[in-house]
Each structure stands twice: as C-alpha cells, then as structure tokens.
C-alpha cells in the first residue's frame, strides 16, 4: 500500500467554528451539497431535494448510553470510569440487560488514585417506580495498554432496609452515569444533551458517541422523504470512543483502526439488494457498516461449504479491502452470501465486528450518497470523505470554512455524491 501522509489531511479549524451546542431546531442546520465536483448550500429540511425518489436511506439506530461514571474515594479523590464496550457478557443487549453484574472495557481518569480495592457509588433514585438507594461497585480486574477490565456489581437497598428487585445495568447507567459528549466541546454535559445528543430514531443502546449525521433529522424530514418515495431502513453500529482518536502516525496506514460492533437485519440486506446503485448512507458509521458487508464473502464461504452452523466471531480487518483479489466479486454476490449464511445459522440479523479503514484508494461497493457532518483535521473520518470524493475534500472544506458552516458533532451537515 502506498503511504498516506496524514499531514496532507490537515486544515485550520478555529475553536469558534466548533459548534458547542446544537441549533434550537435540528433540521434548520445548513446543508452543503456536493455533486459532480460542484458545491452549493441549502438547509437540511430541504435534503429531500437532493435524494432520488427511488433511493434507499439507511441510518444507524444506535442510542448513546450514559457511559461516564464518577466515583469518589473516601479521601475525596475523583475517579472517572468511562465504559467503552462490554466484555462479559460480550453482547451489548445481554450486558446492558444484566441484573447481577457485568464486565466492561473502560478508560479510567485519575488512575493513579485507584491502585487497588473497590469503588462504590450510591445514589437515591427511583427505578420501576420504587424509591431506593442504588449501590454500584466497580472492581478493576486487569489492564491492557490504556484500557482496563472493570467488573461492575450493584444492588438496590430501600431506605427502610432490604434489597429490592435488581435493576439492569442499562438502568444503572441511566441513573448514575453521565452522557459522554465529545471532548472537543470543552464543556460538561448538560441535561439538554440527553435529548439533543440522540437521534430521533435512536433505540438500540450501546454507543458512547452519537452518529452525529443523524442529529439533523426530524420526524418532519423523514416523513417528507417517505412522501417523495424514498424508502428507509436501519442498521446498528455501536460507536466507540475510538471515533475521536486522531491519527498520530505520519503514515495513516500505520494507524490502528478501532473495532466496532455491527448488527444488520436481514430486511436491511434485502432492501439494499433491491436498491443497488441508489443507496444513501446517513453518517460515516452507516457507511462503515454498509461497506463492511461486501468483505464478509470470503469469510462466510468456507463456513457455508462446511455447513458450519455454529456461532462464529465475524471480523473485518482494517486492511481487508486493500488485499489482492479483495474486490473481485460483485456486490450482489457478497450480499447473497450473507443471506445464505443467515439461512444456514437460522438468524434474522448479521452480528459481526468491523475494523474497516476507508481511506484514499478504497473501492466503494454499496454507498452512492453520504450525509455527514464536518470532521476533525487528520482524522480517519476525513480520510473516508476524501476517498468518497477521490481526493477532492478541500473543495468541500474550503467552502464550508469560508461560508460560516459550523463544524463537528453539533455542527452543520453535508450531502455528498460519490465521484
């Protein structure tokens, strides 16, 4: 692979251009329109004007969890535990639904103050309409690099004594956790973020960051698209903290891409097959999920030949798209292979992991239009946009910078057609 010098994907981003808060009306954000190398602008509530009436709009239905837990030791030391992804149970639904205990990969702030022992967090609250005191205990099990395995256990203790029926970990986080808004906002999370930092269609809990391209959608915009004939379908990618990780290596190919968990229902795959050449991805998370689907074929074919119906961890490596022969079959063949695998394993949803890194030189197989915000300099997301427009990202970003567009998670939007 040729070197990709990350310094060539830099641009000046003054702090005042970073939107610290969203607009009062989501769909009133500005919309940059990029088509055939030309740029224009509009407002997001008119996004339907730029999407073909027979297109398929695909969005990420993940919901941000209140993944930041703040403990205080008896000494007063503040320890912040940021839940990244579940380890045991590995499945998000099972881990968040656990009523006894679970283990998560976490980042820990002020680690030097937590050398040993357990941390406890207690709060008067109401779960299932019962007043109770919730006691959450965290125990650090092991460390790998800058992440840690933390075992959580909890109980509810009523004010008059005795344990109440156990709450799920999702409920514990809702009660005791804080919403992890992006670090570049340089502010504490506020009550309003619990609403504004979720998409209107979010429903599957698991992300520690919002799929922010979807923050511009309202029910009115979605209804307008459907009235125009645009079909919609959904998938799930739980966004990890790695989405904020800058590329620190001079050659982007030496950067280790983070892995994220995806779930794609059979219906979504069937919808895609019926709309090849007309696929609109809402956000880079939907883009990564959709493009990952193409590369499962060589992984699944041996399982199909062996009639191996057991459960496997399906993983797309970050450089799988750039290997010899990686792009030698059709998109239809790739998707039909997944459907055969789902048939063999009697599943309605493809569950897998993707580490895919979309960068200049990538061959796109599924996505024809991308709705996305404006991303940080030297980021993997900017590399993705550059790949989609065959290196013409400066045209888009120079226009946005010179026409008062707002940047990053709470900023304005764009709809980009593939070159």
C-alpha positions in Angstrom: 0.0 0.0 0.0 1.2 3.5 -0.8 1.9 5.9 2.1 -0.9 8.2 3.1 0.7 11.2 4.7 -1.7 12.5 7.3 -0.3 16.0 7.2 -1.9 16.3 3.8 -5.3 15.9 5.5 -4.9 18.9 7.8 -6.8 22.2 7.8 -7.1 25.2 10.2 -10.1 24.8 12.5 -10.6 27.7 14.8 -12.3 26.9 18.1 -15.1 29.4 17.3 -16.1 27.2 14.3 -16.7 24.2 16.5 -20.4 24.2 17.5 -20.6 23.9 21.2 -24.4 23.5 21.2 -26.9 22.4 18.5 -29.4 24.7 16.9 -32.8 25.0 18.5 -34.4 23.3 15.5 -32.4 20.3 14.3 -33.4 20.5 10.7 -32.5 24.2 10.3 -28.8 23.5 10.1 -27.0 24.5 7.0 -26.6 21.8 4.3 -23.6 21.7 1.9 -24.4 20.0 -1.3 -21.5 18.4 -3.3 -22.3 16.9 -6.7 -20.1 16.3 -9.7 -17.3 18.4 -8.0 -19.6 21.4 -7.6 -20.7 22.9 -4.2 -23.9 24.7 -3.2 -25.7 25.2 0.0 -29.2 24.9 1.4 -30.9 24.0 4.7 -31.2 20.5 6.0 -35.0 20.5 5.9 -34.7 20.5 2.1 -32.4 17.5 2.0 -35.1 15.6 0.1 -34.4 17.8 -2.9 -31.0 16.1 -3.4 -32.0 12.5 -2.9 -33.5 10.4 -5.8 -37.1 9.5 -5.2 -36.4 5.8 -5.6 -33.4 5.8 -3.2 -32.9 3.8 0.0 -31.9 5.9 3.0 -30.0 3.8 5.6 -29.4 5.1 9.2 -27.8 3.9 12.4 -30.3 3.3 15.1 -27.8 3.1 18.0 -28.5 5.1 21.2 -25.9 6.7 23.3 -25.6 5.4 26.8 -24.6 7.4 29.9 -21.3 5.7 29.9 -19.3 8.0 32.2 -19.4 7.1 35.9 -17.8 9.3 38.5 -16.7 7.7 41.8 -15.2 9.4 44.9 -12.8 7.7 47.2 -13.1 8.3 51.0 -10.1 10.6 50.6 -12.2 12.7 48.2 -10.2 11.7 45.1 -12.4 11.8 42.0 -12.1 8.7 39.8 -13.8 8.7 36.4 -14.7 5.3 34.8 -15.7 5.5 31.1 -17.4 2.4 29.8 -16.3 1.6 26.3 -17.6 -1.8 25.4 -18.8 -5.0 27.1 -16.5 -7.9 27.7 -18.7 -10.3 29.7 -21.4 -10.8 28.6 -19.9 -9.7 25.2 -23.2 -9.0 23.7 -24.4 -5.4 24.3 -28.0 -6.4 24.9 -27.1 -9.1 27.4 -24.6 -6.9 29.2 -26.9 -3.9 29.4 -29.7 -6.1 30.4 -27.8 -7.9 33.2 -29.3 -7.6 36.6 -26.4 -9.1 38.6 -23.1 -7.9 37.2 -21.0 -7.4 34.0 -17.5 -6.6 32.9 -16.6 -3.8 30.6 -13.6 -2.4 28.9 -13.1 1.0 30.4 -10.9 4.1 30.4 -10.1 5.5 33.8 -9.4 9.1 34.7 -7.1 9.8 37.7 -6.0 6.1 37.7 -3.0 6.9 40.0 -5.5 7.4 42.8 -7.1 3.9 42.2 -4.3 1.5 42.8 -6.3 -1.2 44.4 -9.6 -2.0 46.1 -13.2 -1.4 45.0 -15.0 1.8 44.3 -18.6 2.4 45.4 -21.2 4.8 44.1 -24.5 5.3 45.8 -27.5 7.4 44.8 -31.1 7.8 45.9 -33.2 7.1 42.9 -36.4 5.6 41.5 -36.3 2.5 39.3 -39.5 0.7 38.3 -41.4 3.3 40.3 -39.7 2.2 43.6 -37.8 4.6 45.7 -34.4 3.1 46.6 -30.8 3.7 47.2 -28.6 2.2 44.4 -25.2 1.0 45.3 -22.8 0.3 42.4 -19.4 -1.3 43.0 -16.5 -1.2 40.5 -13.5 -3.6 40.7 -10.5 -3.3 38.3 -9.5 -6.7 37.1 -6.7 -6.2 34.5 -5.0 -3.6 32.3 -4.1 -3.7 28.6 -2.5 -0.5 27.3 -4.6 2.4 28.3 -7.8 0.4 28.9 -8.9 -1.7 31.8 -11.3 -4.5 32.5 -13.7 -3.4 35.2 -16.3 -5.6 36.9 -19.5 -3.9 38.0 -21.9 -5.3 40.6 -24.8 -3.5 42.1 -27.8 -3.7 44.4 -30.7 -1.6 45.4 -31.2 -1.0 49.1 -34.5 0.5 50.2 -34.4 3.4 52.7 -36.2 1.1 55.3 -33.8 -1.8 54.7 -33.9 -4.9 52.5 -33.0 -5.4 48.8 -35.5 -4.5 46.1 -35.7 -6.3 42.7 -32.5 -5.9 40.8 -32.2 -3.2 38.1 -30.5 -3.8 34.8 -27.1 -2.2 34.0 -28.8 0.0 31.5 -31.0 1.4 34.2 -28.0 1.8 36.5 -26.2 3.8 33.8 -29.3 5.9 33.2 -29.5 6.7 36.9 -25.8 7.1 37.9 -24.0 7.8 34.6 -23.3 10.9 32.7 -23.7 11.4 28.9 -20.2 11.3 27.3 -20.4 14.3 25.0 -17.3 14.8 22.7 -14.2 16.0 24.4 -13.6 18.8 21.9 -16.7 20.6 23.1 -14.7 21.5 26.2 -17.7 21.7 28.5 -19.5 19.5 30.9 -22.6 17.6 29.7 -25.9 19.3 30.4 -29.4 18.0 30.9 -30.3 19.2 27.4 -27.6 16.9 25.9 -29.6 13.9 26.9 -32.1 14.8 24.2 -30.1 16.8 21.7 -27.2 14.3 21.5 -29.6 11.5 20.5 -31.1 11.0 17.0 -34.8 10.9 16.8 -34.7 7.3 15.6 -32.2 6.0 18.3 -33.4 2.9 20.1 -30.6 0.3 20.5 -28.5 1.2 23.5 -24.7 0.8 23.2 -22.8 3.8 21.8 -20.5 6.1 23.7 -20.8 8.7 20.9 -23.7 9.7 18.7 -23.8 9.0 15.0 -24.0 12.7 14.6 -25.0 13.0 10.9 -28.4 11.7 12.1 -28.8 14.6 14.6 -30.2 16.8 11.9 -33.2 14.5 11.1 -36.7 15.3 12.4 -39.9 13.3 12.1 -41.0 16.0 9.6 -37.9 15.4 7.4 -38.3 11.7 7.5 -42.0 12.0 6.6 -41.1 14.3 3.7 -38.6 11.8 2.3 -41.1 9.0 2.5 -43.7 11.1 0.8 -41.2 11.6 -2.0 -40.9 7.8 -2.4 -37.6 7.4 -0.6 -37.5 4.2 1.4 -35.7 3.9 4.8 -34.1 1.0 6.6 -31.9 0.8 9.7 -28.8 -1.0 11.0 -26.8 -0.8 14.2 -23.1 0.2 14.7 -22.3 1.0 18.3 -20.0 4.0 18.1 -16.9 3.6 20.3 -14.6 6.2 21.8 -12.1 5.4 19.0 -14.1 7.7 16.7 -12.4 10.6 18.4 -8.9 9.1 18.2 -6.7 11.2 15.9 -4.2 9.7 13.5 -0.9 10.2 15.3 1.3 8.4 12.8 2.9 10.2 9.9 1.7 7.4 7.5 -2.1 6.8 8.1 -1.6 3.2 7.2 0.4 2.7 10.4 -2.7 3.8 12.4 -4.6 1.1 14.3 -8.2 1.4 13.5 -10.7 0.8 16.3 -13.1 -2.1 16.1 -16.9 -1.6 16.4 -19.8 -4.0 16.8 -22.4 -4.1 14.0 -25.8 -5.7 13.6 -27.5 -5.7 10.2 -31.0 -7.2 9.9 -32.0 -9.5 7.0 -34.6 -6.9 6.0 -31.9 -4.3 5.5 -29.8 -6.6 3.3 -32.9 -7.5 1.2 -33.7 -3.7 0.9 -30.2 -3.0 -0.2 -30.3 -5.7 -2.9 -33.4 -4.1 -4.2 -31.8 -0.6 -4.4 -28.2 -1.2 -5.6 -26.9 2.0 -7.1 -29.4 4.1 -5.0 -28.0 3.8 -1.5 -27.8 6.9 0.8 -25.9 6.4 4.0 -26.6 8.6 7.0 -23.2 9.1 8.5 -19.8 7.5 8.5 -21.0 4.8 10.9 -23.6 3.6 8.4 -21.0 3.9 5.6 -18.6 1.7 7.5 -21.2 -0.9 8.3 -22.5 -1.0 4.7 -19.1 -1.2 3.1 -18.1 -3.9 5.5 -20.8 -6.1 4.3 -19.0 -6.6 1.0 -16.0 -8.2 2.6 -17.7 -10.9 4.6 -18.0 -13.2 1.5 -14.5 -14.8 1.7 -15.1 -15.3 5.5 -18.5 -16.9 5.1 -17.9 -19.1 2.1 -15.8 -21.7 3.9 -18.5 -21.9 6.7 -21.2 -22.4 4.0 -19.2 -25.1 2.3 -18.6 -26.9 5.6 -22.2 -26.4 6.6 -20.8 -25.0 9.8 -23.9 -23.5 11.5 -22.1 -22.8 14.8 -21.7 -19.2 16.0 -18.5 -17.5 14.9 -17.0 -14.2 15.6 -17.0 -12.5 12.2 -14.4 -9.7 11.9 -13.4 -7.5 9.0 -9.7 -6.4 9.3 -8.9 -2.8 8.7 -6.9 -3.5 5.5 -9.1 -6.3 4.1 -10.3 -4.0 1.3 -6.8 -3.5 0.0 -5.6 -7.1 -0.3 -5.1 -8.7 -3.7 -8.4 -10.1 -5.1 -10.4 -8.3 -2.3 -12.7 -6.6 -4.9 -13.1 -9.3 -7.5 -16.7 -10.2 -7.0 -20.0 -8.3 -7.3 -21.9 -6.6 -4.5 -24.9 -8.7 -5.2 -22.8 -11.9 -4.8 -21.5 -10.6 -1.5 -24.9 -9.8 -0.1 -26.5 -13.0 -1.3 -23.7 -14.9 0.5 -24.7 -13.2 3.8 -28.3 -14.2 3.3 -27.3 -17.8 2.7 -25.3 -17.7 5.9 -28.2 -16.3 7.8 -30.4 -19.1 6.4 -27.8 -21.7 7.5 -27.5 -20.4 11.0 -31.2 -19.6 11.4 -30.5 -15.9 12.2 -32.5 -12.8 11.3 -29.6 -10.5 11.9 -25.9 -10.5 10.9 -23.8 -9.8 14.1 -20.2 -9.0 13.5 -17.2 -6.8 14.1 -15.7 -4.3 11.7 -12.3 -2.6 11.9 -12.5 -1.4 8.3 -10.5 1.6 7.4 -11.8 3.6 4.5 -9.1 5.7 3.0 -8.0 7.1 -0.4 -7.7 4.2 -2.8 -10.7 2.4 -1.4 -13.2 1.0 -3.9 -16.8 1.7 -2.8 -19.3 -1.1 -3.4 -22.6 -0.1 -1.7 -22.9 3.6 -0.9 -23.8 6.2 -3.6 -24.5 9.3 -1.4 -23.3 10.2 2.1 -24.9 12.5 4.6 -22.3 13.6 7.1 -21.0 16.5 9.3 -17.6 18.2 9.0 -14.9 16.2 10.7 -11.7 16.9 12.6 -8.4 17.5 10.8 -6.1 14.5 10.5 -9.0 12.1 11.3 -9.9 8.7 9.8 -13.3 10.3 9.1 -11.7 12.9 6.9 -9.8 10.2 5.1 -13.1 8.4 4.4 -14.7 11.6 2.9 -11.6 12.1 0.8 -11.9 8.5 -0.5 -15.5 9.1 -1.4 -14.8 12.2 -3.5 -11.5 10.9 -4.9 -9.3 13.4 -3.1 -11.5 16.5 -3.6 -12.2 17.0 0.1 -10.5 20.5 0.0 -13.3 21.8 -2.3 -15.9 20.8 0.4 -14.0 22.0 3.4 -12.7 25.3 1.9 -16.3 26.2 1.0 -17.6 25.3 4.5 -14.8 27.3 6.2 -15.4 30.3 4.0 -19.2 30.2 4.3 -19.7 30.1 8.0 -20.6 26.4 8.4 -20.5 25.1 11.9 -18.2 22.1 12.5 -18.1 18.7 14.3 -20.8 16.9 16.2 -23.3 19.7 16.8 -22.3 21.4 13.6 -23.9 21.7 10.1 -24.4 18.9 7.6 -23.5 17.9 4.0 -24.8 15.6 1.4 -22.1 14.2 -0.8 -22.5 12.3 -4.1 -19.8 9.8 -5.0 -17.3 10.7 -7.7 
